[in-house]
Amino acid sequence: MKKLVIATSLICMSSFAMAHGCPGEMKKIDNALPTAKLTPQNMTKVKELRAKGEEQHKAGQHTESMNTLAEAKKIVGVQ
């Protein structure tokens, strides 16, 4: 029983941490966009991915949001 409680706590804490990571990732993208040297197609793609990541975050899909935002960051060249 003790192991179950610990495991559940860790899962909840990791989900909570991921939830708070999404806005930070969005901010990194937002800060990089004004000076990014991207093709119009890539700029559009990044903006679409960023918007999708925000929608996923608001829907509670934090893992999916972080993955989507990571894809946008890769295109922009942000770590």
Summary of the structure (lengths in Angstrom):
residues: 79
radius of gyration: 15.3
end to end distance: 40.1
largest distance: 55.3
contacts: 210
relative contact order: 0.17
helix: 86%
strand: 0%
